[in-house]
Amino acid sequence: MQKGSIPVDDSNLIINGNEYERFIEVEPNAKEYIREFLGSDEFINGEKRFCLWLVGITPAKLRQMPEIMKRVEACRKFRLSSKKEATKKYAEYPTRFMEIRQPDTDYLAIPEVSSERRHYIPIGYLPASTIVSNKIFTIPNATPFHFGILTSSVHMAWMRAVCGRMKSDYSYSNIVVYNNFPWPDTTAEHKANIGKLAQAVLDARASYPDSTLADLYDPVSMPLELKKAHAAIDKAVLRLYGFSNSMTEPDIVAALMGLYQKLILLSKGFNKC
């Protein structure tokens, strides 16, 4: 799991949703080089934002699009004016984001910031063509099994116990939350079962194409079939860990901490724990 890409461009490579139609009208050839660009807010709330993704563009094509040229030049000047030497250096590459971590396959997206009102952080799959900012964490080639475990109440309990906070909202972390999370021992049959249940969650979401993830995961407006699909995953993941359905969230966190401690001991060479 890693963070998405960072432009460091003074918004010159970014096209807001309300600018898109006008920009395409003025520079129709630019459409090939415009990608959807999502952070946590856009991903969860269905807001539109775009970016100029000019990786691999030839100088000839670039110079044929004066509106893009203006933005690239403004990006170059902005980076040159920085007090940071690393940013100044990237003025030599004004067509590119300063930090590119975009997966080249479809990937699982986890928003960094999410409302504490939600029982589940809304996570989901995105195509490789959708660019995400550093406010989204990505897992390339994630299977439905991975989706199922990460969207389960077990992982959510762990997340709530160890994550940071932005005001009162959850602030997910690949280093603190994901990297330290103790995954269960599984067989191919277990993975297939969790994957099947995970697909039921995705299917339930797909039944509401006009609803955003914010709509679907609001505790008041969450559809019954989506609640049932999540409940099925929760029960299956609890069984996978050998946890009881009657365990409270603090009980689950305590058990996960025990597993984590065992893994730490094993990593240090202590085989009896």
Backbone as numpy.savetxt, mean C-alpha at the origin, in Angstrom:
# Nx Ny Nz CAx CAy CAz Cx Cy Cz
8.25 -6.07 1.75 7.40 -4.88 1.75 8.29 -3.64 1.75
7.95 -2.71 0.89 8.71 -1.46 0.86 7.78 -0.29 0.55
8.26 0.91 0.82 7.47 2.10 0.52 7.46 2.37 -0.98
6.47 3.16 -1.40 6.38 3.56 -2.80 7.39 4.63 -3.14
7.21 5.23 -4.30 8.18 6.16 -4.86 7.98 7.59 -4.36
9.07 8.37 -4.40 9.06 9.76 -3.93 9.53 10.68 -5.06
8.71 11.65 -5.47 9.10 12.49 -6.60 10.14 13.58 -6.27
10.02 14.28 -5.14 10.86 15.44 -4.79 10.91 16.38 -6.01
9.80 16.98 -6.33 9.64 17.71 -7.59 8.89 19.02 -7.46
8.51 19.40 -6.22 7.68 20.59 -6.00 6.37 20.49 -6.77
5.88 19.24 -6.88 4.60 18.92 -7.56 4.62 19.17 -9.07
5.78 19.34 -9.65 5.83 19.59 -11.10 5.57 18.33 -11.93
5.83 17.15 -11.35 5.56 15.90 -12.05 4.20 15.32 -11.68
3.45 16.06 -10.86 2.15 15.59 -10.37 1.03 16.35 -11.09
-0.01 15.63 -11.46 -1.19 16.23 -12.10 -2.40 15.88 -11.25
-2.99 16.88 -10.63 -4.18 16.64 -9.81 -5.36 16.25 -10.69
-6.33 15.58 -10.08 -7.47 15.07 -10.84 -8.19 16.14 -11.63
-8.34 17.34 -11.05 -9.06 18.40 -11.75 -8.25 19.06 -12.84
-6.94 18.73 -12.93 -6.09 19.27 -13.99 -5.98 18.34 -15.19
-6.35 17.08 -14.98 -6.03 16.05 -15.97 -6.63 16.34 -17.35
-7.93 16.59 -17.42 -8.59 16.78 -18.72 -8.01 17.97 -19.47
-7.76 19.06 -18.73 -7.20 20.24 -19.38 -5.78 19.95 -19.89
-5.01 19.22 -19.09 -3.63 18.92 -19.49 -3.61 18.07 -20.75
-4.49 17.06 -20.82 -4.55 16.20 -21.99 -5.04 16.98 -23.22
-5.94 17.90 -23.00 -6.44 18.73 -24.10 -5.33 19.58 -24.69
-4.50 20.14 -23.82 -3.40 20.99 -24.27 -2.25 20.15 -24.84
-2.00 19.00 -24.22 -0.86 18.15 -24.62 -1.34 16.72 -24.82
-2.08 16.45 -25.92 -2.69 15.13 -26.11 -1.70 13.97 -26.18
-0.49 14.23 -26.66 0.50 13.15 -26.75 1.05 12.72 -25.39
0.71 13.50 -24.36 1.23 13.19 -23.03 0.52 12.01 -22.39
-0.64 11.63 -22.93 -1.45 10.59 -22.29 -0.66 9.30 -22.07
0.21 8.98 -22.99 1.03 7.77 -22.90 1.93 7.78 -21.68
2.25 8.98 -21.18 3.23 9.11 -20.10 2.60 9.55 -18.77
1.28 9.44 -18.70 0.59 9.81 -17.47 0.06 8.55 -16.79
0.37 8.40 -15.52 -0.10 7.24 -14.75 -0.91 7.71 -13.54
-1.80 6.86 -13.09 -2.49 7.14 -11.84 -1.46 7.11 -10.71
-1.58 8.05 -9.76 -0.59 8.21 -8.69 -1.33 8.28 -7.36
-1.14 7.29 -6.51 -1.92 7.16 -5.29 -1.07 7.22 -4.03
-1.60 7.95 -3.03 -1.11 7.86 -1.67 -2.19 7.21 -0.83
-2.07 7.27 0.48 -3.07 6.66 1.36 -4.46 7.23 1.10
-4.57 8.56 1.06 -5.88 9.21 0.89 -6.54 8.80 -0.42
-5.79 8.87 -1.51 -6.36 8.54 -2.82 -6.78 7.07 -2.88
-5.95 6.20 -2.33 -6.24 4.77 -2.36 -7.51 4.45 -1.58
-7.65 5.01 -0.40 -8.79 4.69 0.46 -10.05 5.41 0.03
-9.92 6.68 -0.34 -11.09 7.51 -0.61 -11.46 7.61 -2.08
-10.73 6.91 -2.96 -11.08 6.90 -4.37 -10.83 8.21 -5.08
-9.96 9.05 -4.53 -9.66 10.33 -5.16 -8.69 10.12 -6.32
-8.78 10.99 -7.32 -7.96 10.87 -8.51 -6.75 11.79 -8.45
-5.61 11.24 -8.74 -4.38 12.01 -8.89 -3.49 11.27 -9.87
-2.68 12.01 -10.60 -1.86 11.42 -11.66 -0.44 11.96 -11.57
0.45 11.29 -12.29 1.83 11.78 -12.36 2.37 11.58 -13.77
3.38 12.35 -14.09 4.13 12.14 -15.32 5.16 11.06 -15.03
5.03 9.94 -15.71 5.95 8.81 -15.53 6.76 8.71 -16.82
7.94 9.34 -16.79 8.73 9.55 -18.01 9.92 8.61 -18.11
9.88 7.53 -17.35 10.96 6.54 -17.40 11.06 5.98 -18.82
12.23 6.11 -19.42 12.45 5.57 -20.75 12.05 6.47 -21.91
11.54 7.66 -21.63 11.14 8.56 -22.72 12.38 9.03 -23.48
12.26 9.15 -24.79 13.39 9.62 -25.60 13.42 11.14 -25.60
14.61 11.73 -25.78 14.69 13.20 -25.86 13.80 13.78 -26.96
13.71 13.07 -28.08 12.90 13.57 -29.20 11.43 13.68 -28.81
10.90 12.64 -28.17 9.50 12.67 -27.75 9.25 13.72 -26.68
10.20 13.85 -25.76 10.06 14.83 -24.70 9.97 16.25 -25.26
10.82 16.56 -26.21 10.87 17.92 -26.76 9.67 18.23 -27.66
8.93 17.18 -28.04 7.71 17.40 -28.82 6.52 17.78 -27.95
6.71 17.78 -26.63 5.62 18.09 -25.71 6.02 19.26 -24.82
5.77 20.49 -25.26 6.23 21.68 -24.53 5.69 21.81 -23.11
4.45 21.34 -22.86 3.90 21.45 -21.51 4.65 20.54 -20.53
5.04 19.39 -21.01 5.84 18.51 -20.16 7.25 19.08 -19.99
7.79 19.64 -21.05 9.11 20.26 -20.97 9.14 21.35 -19.89
8.07 22.15 -19.82 8.01 23.22 -18.81 8.05 22.63 -17.41
7.32 21.56 -17.21 7.27 20.94 -15.88 8.61 20.29 -15.52
9.23 19.65 -16.48 10.52 19.01 -16.23 11.58 20.07 -15.89
11.56 21.18 -16.63 12.51 22.25 -16.35 12.27 22.85 -14.97
11.00 23.01 -14.58 10.68 23.53 -13.25 11.15 22.56 -12.16
11.03 21.27 -12.43 11.52 20.25 -11.49 13.04 20.36 -11.35
13.72 20.53 -12.46 15.19 20.67 -12.45 15.62 21.86 -11.60
14.96 23.00 -11.81 15.32 24.22 -11.08 15.03 24.06 -9.58
13.91 23.40 -9.27 13.58 23.18 -7.86 14.64 22.34 -7.17
15.08 21.28 -7.79 16.08 20.42 -7.19 17.43 21.15 -7.06
17.76 21.97 -8.04 19.01 22.73 -7.97 19.01 23.71 -6.81
17.84 24.21 -6.45 17.75 25.21 -5.38 17.79 24.59 -3.99
17.77 23.27 -3.91 17.75 22.59 -2.62 19.08 22.75 -1.88
19.00 22.73 -0.55 20.21 22.77 0.26 20.84 21.38 0.41
20.08 20.35 0.01 20.57 18.98 0.13 21.36 18.60 -1.13
22.56 18.09 -0.95 23.41 17.73 -2.09 22.80 16.60 -2.91
22.16 15.65 -2.22 21.56 14.53 -2.96 20.45 15.02 -3.87
19.66 15.99 -3.40 18.59 16.54 -4.23 19.17 17.33 -5.40
20.20 18.11 -5.13 20.86 18.86 -6.21 21.38 17.91 -7.29
21.93 16.79 -6.87 22.46 15.84 -7.84 21.36 15.33 -8.76
20.16 15.14 -8.21 19.06 14.62 -9.02 18.46 15.67 -9.94
18.97 16.89 -9.89 18.57 17.87 -10.89 19.05 17.44 -12.28
20.03 16.54 -12.31 20.52 16.00 -13.59 19.53 15.02 -14.20
18.55 14.56 -13.41 17.55 13.60 -13.90 16.14 14.13 -13.64
15.80 15.28 -14.19 14.52 15.93 -13.85 13.28 15.24 -14.38
13.45 14.27 -15.29 12.28 13.55 -15.80 11.86 12.41 -14.87
12.70 12.09 -13.89 12.47 10.92 -13.05 12.12 11.33 -11.62
11.34 10.49 -10.95 11.18 10.62 -9.52 12.55 10.46 -8.87
12.75 11.11 -7.75 14.05 11.00 -7.09 14.28 9.61 -6.51
13.22 9.03 -5.96 13.31 7.66 -5.44 12.24 6.82 -6.10
12.66 5.83 -6.90 11.72 4.97 -7.62 11.76 3.57 -7.01
10.60 3.14 -6.50 10.49 1.79 -5.93 9.23 1.12 -6.46
8.87 1.44 -7.69 7.64 0.94 -8.26 7.77 -0.54 -8.67
6.90 -1.41 -8.17 6.95 -2.82 -8.60 6.68 -2.95 -10.10
7.29 -3.93 -10.73 7.04 -4.16 -12.16 6.02 -5.27 -12.39
5.34 -5.68 -11.30 4.25 -6.64 -11.38 3.07 -6.07 -10.59
1.91 -6.72 -10.68 0.80 -6.36 -9.80 1.26 -6.56 -8.35
0.68 -5.80 -7.44 1.19 -5.83 -6.07 0.08 -5.55 -5.07
0.35 -5.93 -3.83 -0.56 -5.65 -2.74 -0.18 -4.30 -2.16
-1.18 -3.43 -1.95 -0.95 -2.09 -1.44 -1.53 -1.95 -0.04
-0.72 -1.42 0.87 -1.13 -1.21 2.26 -0.94 0.28 2.57
-2.00 1.02 2.85 -1.84 2.45 3.15 -1.09 2.66 4.46
-0.22 3.65 4.47 0.53 3.93 5.70 -0.39 4.47 6.79
-1.30 5.37 6.43 -2.18 6.01 7.41 -3.62 5.59 7.16
-4.30 5.18 8.22 -5.68 4.73 8.12 -6.42 5.07 9.41
-7.71 5.35 9.29 -8.52 5.76 10.44 -8.59 4.67 11.51
-8.50 5.09 12.77 -8.61 4.16 13.88 -10.04 3.66 14.06
-11.00 4.25 13.37 -12.39 3.80 13.47 -12.59 2.45 12.78
-11.73 2.13 11.85 -11.91 0.89 11.08 -11.31 -0.30 11.83
-12.04 -1.40 11.80 -11.50 -2.63 12.40 -10.39 -3.21 11.54
-10.50 -3.02 10.22 -9.49 -3.53 9.29 -8.88 -2.37 8.50
-7.56 -2.38 8.34 -6.95 -1.45 7.40 -7.35 -1.90 6.00
-7.88 -1.01 5.16 -8.25 -1.41 3.80 -6.98 -1.63 2.96
-6.72 -2.86 2.61 -5.60 -3.17 1.73 -6.16 -3.79 0.46
-5.38 -3.78 -0.60 -5.90 -4.33 -1.85 -4.84 -4.40 -2.93
-5.20 -5.02 -4.03 -4.29 -5.20 -5.15 -4.34 -4.01 -6.11
-3.19 -3.67 -6.65 -3.10 -2.63 -7.68 -2.26 -3.16 -8.84
-2.54 -2.68 -10.05 -1.74 -3.10 -11.20 -0.39 -2.39 -11.24
0.56 -2.98 -11.92 1.89 -2.39 -12.02 1.86 -1.00 -12.63
0.84 -0.71 -13.43 0.74 0.59 -14.10 0.35 1.72 -13.15
-0.16 1.39 -11.97 -0.52 2.41 -10.99 0.68 2.71 -10.10
1.09 3.98 -10.10 2.24 4.40 -9.30 1.77 4.79 -7.91
2.50 4.37 -6.89 2.14 4.75 -5.52 3.26 5.55 -4.88
2.85 6.45 -3.99 3.80 7.29 -3.29 4.34 6.57 -2.06
5.19 7.27 -1.32 5.75 6.69 -0.10 4.72 6.57 1.02
3.48 6.96 0.77 2.41 6.78 1.74 1.67 5.45 1.53
2.21 4.63 0.64 1.68 3.28 0.39 2.84 2.29 0.49
2.60 1.18 1.17 3.58 0.09 1.18 3.17 -0.94 0.14
4.14 -1.57 -0.50 3.85 -2.52 -1.56 4.49 -3.88 -1.30
3.78 -4.93 -1.73 4.32 -6.29 -1.72 4.11 -6.87 -3.12
5.14 -6.90 -3.95 5.00 -7.46 -5.30 4.68 -8.95 -5.24
3.90 -9.41 -6.21 3.58 -10.84 -6.36 2.92 -11.45 -5.12
2.23 -10.64 -4.33 1.55 -11.17 -3.15 0.40 -12.07 -3.56
0.29 -13.21 -2.91 -0.77 -14.18 -3.22 -2.01 -13.88 -2.39
-3.16 -14.48 -2.74 -4.34 -14.33 -1.88 -4.09 -14.79 -0.44
-3.21 -15.75 -0.24 -2.86 -16.17 1.12 -2.26 -15.00 1.91
-1.33 -14.27 1.28 -0.72 -13.13 1.96 -1.79 -12.07 2.28
-2.67 -11.83 1.31 -3.76 -10.88 1.53 -4.61 -11.32 2.71
-4.93 -12.62 2.76 -5.78 -13.13 3.82 -5.19 -12.96 5.20
-3.91 -13.29 5.35 -3.26 -13.15 6.66 -3.18 -11.68 7.06
-2.77 -10.82 6.14 -2.56 -9.41 6.47 -3.85 -8.66 6.74
-4.96 -9.13 6.17 -6.23 -8.45 6.41 -7.01 -9.09 7.56
-6.44 -10.08 8.20 -7.14 -10.80 9.27 -7.12 -10.01 10.58
-8.03 -10.39 11.49 -8.08 -9.74 12.80 -6.81 -10.02 13.61
-6.13 -11.14 13.32 -4.88 -11.45 14.03 -3.81 -10.41 13.68
-3.65 -10.15 12.39 -2.66 -9.14 12.00 -3.09 -7.75 12.44
-4.39 -7.47 12.38 -4.88 -6.16 12.82 -4.62 -5.95 14.32
-4.76 -7.01 15.11 -4.48 -6.90 16.54 -3.01 -6.57 16.77
-2.13 -7.26 16.04 -0.69 -7.00 16.12 -0.39 -5.56 15.70
-1.00 -5.14 14.59 -0.79 -3.79 14.08 -1.17 -2.74 15.13
-2.36 -2.90 15.72 -2.82 -1.91 16.69 -1.91 -1.84 17.91
-1.27 -2.97 18.25 -0.41 -3.01 19.44 0.95 -2.37 19.20
1.49 -2.48 17.98 2.88 -2.07 17.77 3.06 -0.89 16.83
2.01 -0.50 16.10 2.18 0.56 15.10 2.31 1.92 15.76
2.82 2.88 14.97 2.83 4.26 15.42 1.46 4.88 15.20
1.33 6.14 15.54 0.07 6.85 15.38 0.33 8.21 14.75
-0.59 8.62 13.87 -0.60 9.99 13.37 -1.86 10.61 13.94
-1.70 11.45 14.96 -2.81 11.84 15.83 -3.36 10.54 16.43
-4.59 10.17 16.09 -5.10 8.90 16.62 -5.17 7.83 15.53
-4.84 8.19 14.28 -4.92 7.23 13.18 -3.76 6.24 13.23
-4.00 5.05 12.66 -2.94 4.05 12.57 -1.87 4.53 11.59
-0.63 4.31 11.95 0.49 4.60 11.04 1.27 3.30 10.86
0.97 2.60 9.77 1.56 1.29 9.50 3.06 1.46 9.20
3.81 0.41 9.43 5.25 0.45 9.18 5.71 -0.91 8.67
6.50 -0.89 7.61 7.06 -2.15 7.13 8.11 -2.69 8.10
8.83 -1.80 8.75 9.91 -2.23 9.64 9.36 -2.72 10.98
8.49 -1.93 11.60 8.01 -2.26 12.94 6.86 -3.28 12.90
5.88 -3.04 12.03 4.69 -3.90 12.02 4.92 -5.16 11.20
5.24 -5.00 9.92 5.30 -6.14 9.00 6.51 -7.04 9.25
7.69 -6.46 9.34 8.89 -7.28 9.46 8.94 -8.09 10.75
8.29 -7.60 11.80 8.31 -8.29 13.09 7.11 -9.21 13.31
6.18 -9.21 12.38 4.97 -10.01 12.54 5.29 -11.50 12.41
4.91 -12.33 13.41 5.19 -13.76 13.33 4.14 -14.48 12.47
4.53 -14.92 11.31 3.61 -15.63 10.42 3.40 -17.06 10.91
2.25 -17.65 10.62 1.98 -19.01 11.09 2.67 -20.06 10.23
2.89 -21.22 10.81 3.36 -22.36 10.03 2.19 -22.85 9.17
2.46 -23.15 7.91 1.37 -23.51 7.00 1.75 -24.66 6.09
0.72 -25.28 5.55 0.88 -26.27 4.49 0.27 -25.69 3.22
0.44 -26.37 2.12 -0.17 -25.92 0.85 -1.69 -25.89 0.98
-2.24 -26.83 1.73 -3.70 -26.86 1.94 -4.17 -25.65 2.72
-3.41 -25.28 3.76 -3.75 -24.09 4.54 -3.75 -22.85 3.65
-2.71 -22.71 2.86 -2.58 -21.53 2.00 -3.73 -21.46 1.00
-4.11 -22.60 0.45 -5.20 -22.64 -0.51 -6.51 -22.24 0.15
-6.74 -22.70 1.38 -7.97 -22.38 2.09 -8.06 -20.89 2.42
-6.96 -20.34 2.95 -6.94 -18.91 3.27 -7.09 -18.09 1.98
-6.46 -18.56 0.92 -6.57 -17.84 -0.36 -8.00 -17.82 -0.88
-8.70 -18.92 -0.71 -10.10 -19.00 -1.15 -10.96 -18.03 -0.35
-10.74 -17.96 0.95 -11.50 -17.04 1.79 -11.15 -15.59 1.48
-9.89 -15.35 1.17 -9.45 -14.00 0.80 -10.14 -13.55 -0.49
-10.28 -14.47 -1.43 -10.95 -14.13 -2.69 -12.41 -13.76 -2.44
-13.02 -14.37 -1.43 -14.41 -14.03 -1.09 -14.51 -12.58 -0.62
-13.49 -12.10 0.09 -13.46 -10.68 0.50 -13.38 -9.79 -0.73
-12.48 -10.13 -1.64 -12.33 -9.32 -2.85 -13.59 -9.34 -3.69
-14.26 -10.50 -3.76 -15.51 -10.61 -4.51 -16.61 -9.77 -3.86
-16.66 -9.76 -2.53 -17.66 -8.96 -1.83 -17.45 -7.47 -2.11
-16.21 -7.05 -2.15 -15.91 -5.65 -2.48 -16.35 -5.33 -3.91
-16.07 -6.26 -4.80 -16.37 -6.03 -6.22 -17.87 -5.89 -6.47
-18.69 -6.34 -5.55 -20.14 -6.21 -5.70 -20.61 -4.77 -5.55
-19.69 -3.91 -5.10 -20.03 -2.50 -4.89 -19.04 -1.61 -5.65
-19.11 -1.63 -6.98 -18.13 -0.90 -7.80 -18.17 0.62 -7.61
-19.29 1.14 -7.12 -19.38 2.58 -6.93 -18.96 3.01 -5.52
-18.50 2.06 -4.71 -18.12 2.36 -3.33 -16.60 2.36 -3.18
-16.09 3.34 -2.45 -14.65 3.40 -2.17 -14.32 2.46 -1.00
-13.04 2.27 -0.77 -12.63 1.48 0.40 -13.07 2.17 1.69
-13.11 3.49 1.67 -13.61 4.23 2.84 -15.08 3.90 3.08
-15.86 3.80 2.01 -17.27 3.43 2.15 -17.42 2.01 2.68
-16.64 1.10 2.10 -16.78 -0.32 2.42 -16.33 -0.66 3.83
-15.35 0.10 4.35 -14.79 -0.25 5.66 -15.19 0.71 6.78
-16.13 1.59 6.50 -16.72 2.37 7.57 -17.53 1.40 8.44
-17.35 1.40 9.75 -18.05 0.42 10.58 -19.57 0.52 10.51
-20.08 1.67 10.09 -21.52 1.84 9.96 -22.04 1.35 8.61
-21.32 1.66 7.54 -21.81 1.34 6.20 -21.23 0.05 5.61
-20.37 -0.66 6.33 -19.75 -1.88 5.82 -20.82 -2.91 5.47
-20.84 -3.41 4.22 -21.89 -4.37 3.81 -21.80 -5.68 4.59
-22.96 -6.29 4.80 -23.03 -7.52 5.59 -22.19 -8.63 4.99
-22.24 -8.79 3.65 -21.48 -9.88 3.03 -19.98 -9.68 3.17
-19.54 -8.42 3.21 -18.11 -8.15 3.43 -17.73 -8.47 4.87
-18.61 -8.12 5.80 -18.37 -8.48 7.21 -18.25 -9.99 7.38
-19.17 -10.73 6.73 -19.15 -12.19 6.84 -17.89 -12.77 6.22
-17.46 -12.22 5.08 -16.25 -12.71 4.43 -15.02 -12.48 5.31
-14.95 -11.33 5.95 -13.84 -11.06 6.87 -13.91 -11.96 8.10
-15.11 -12.19 8.61 -15.27 -13.04 9.78 -14.78 -14.46 9.49
-15.03 -14.93 8.26 -14.58 -16.27 7.87 -13.05 -16.35 7.84
-12.41 -15.30 7.31 -10.95 -15.26 7.33 -10.44 -15.23 8.76
-11.06 -14.39 9.58 -10.61 -14.27 10.98 -10.62 -15.62 11.68
-11.71 -16.38 11.53 -11.81 -17.68 12.20 -10.75 -18.64 11.66
-10.55 -18.65 10.35 -9.59 -19.57 9.75 -8.17 -19.24 10.18
-7.83 -17.96 10.25 -6.47 -17.57 10.66 -6.25 -17.86 12.14
-7.26 -17.64 12.96 -7.14 -18.02 14.38 -6.83 -19.51 14.51
-7.54 -20.35 13.76 -7.30 -21.81 13.79 -5.88 -22.13 13.34
-5.43 -21.40 12.33 -4.10 -21.64 11.78 -3.01 -21.41 12.84
-3.23 -20.43 13.69 -2.29 -20.16 14.78 -2.52 -21.05 16.00
-3.64 -21.78 15.99 -3.99 -22.56 17.16 -4.62 -21.73 18.26
-5.17 -20.57 17.88 -5.81 -19.68 18.85 -7.30 -20.01 18.94
-7.88 -19.73 20.08 -9.30 -19.95 20.30 -10.12 -18.78 19.77
-11.34 -19.08 19.28 -12.23 -18.03 18.81 -12.67 -17.10 19.94
-12.54 -17.57 21.17 -12.97 -16.78 22.33 -11.87 -15.83 22.84
-10.68 -15.88 22.23 -9.58 -15.03 22.68 -9.89 -13.56 22.43
-9.59 -12.72 23.41 -9.74 -11.28 23.22 -8.54 -10.75 22.44
-8.63 -9.51 21.97 -7.51 -8.94 21.23 -6.24 -8.87 22.08
-6.31 -8.46 23.36 -5.09 -8.51 24.18 -4.52 -9.92 24.31
-5.39 -10.93 24.37 -4.92 -12.32 24.43 -4.16 -12.68 23.15
-4.71 -12.26 22.00 -4.08 -12.55 20.71 -2.71 -11.89 20.64
-2.64 -10.63 21.07 -1.36 -9.90 21.04 -0.34 -10.58 21.95
-0.77 -11.00 23.12 0.14 -11.68 24.05 0.68 -12.97 23.45
-0.20 -13.73 22.77 0.23 -14.98 22.15 1.20 -14.71 20.99
0.92 -13.67 20.21 1.81 -13.31 19.11 3.17 -12.85 19.64
3.17 -12.12 20.74 4.43 -11.69 21.35 5.25 -12.90 21.80
4.54 -13.92 22.29 5.24 -15.14 22.68 5.89 -15.81 21.48
5.16 -15.87 20.36 5.71 -16.44 19.13 6.91 -15.62 18.64
6.77 -14.30 18.73 7.85 -13.42 18.30 9.11 -13.66 19.14
8.95 -13.80 20.44 10.11 -14.05 21.31 10.79 -15.37 20.97
9.97 -16.40 20.65 10.55 -17.69 20.26 11.36 -17.56 18.97
10.82 -16.80 18.02 11.53 -16.60 16.76 12.85 -15.87 16.97
12.85 -14.89 17.88 14.09 -14.17 18.19 15.13 -15.12 18.78
14.67 -15.98 19.72 15.59 -16.93 20.32 16.14 -17.90 19.28
15.27 -18.39 18.40 15.72 -19.30 17.34 16.73 -18.63 16.42
16.51 -17.35 16.12 17.43 -16.64 15.24 18.79 -16.46 15.87
18.84 -16.54 17.21 20.11 -16.38 17.91 20.75 -17.73 18.24
20.11 -18.80 17.74 20.73 -20.11 17.91 20.24 -20.91 19.08
19.21 -20.40 19.79 18.65 -21.16 20.91 17.53 -22.04 20.38
17.78 -23.32 20.26 16.82 -24.23 19.65 15.76 -24.72 20.62
16.03 -24.67 21.89 15.05 -25.11 22.88 14.38 -23.90 23.50
13.13 -23.68 23.14 12.44 -22.51 23.66 10.94 -22.82 23.79
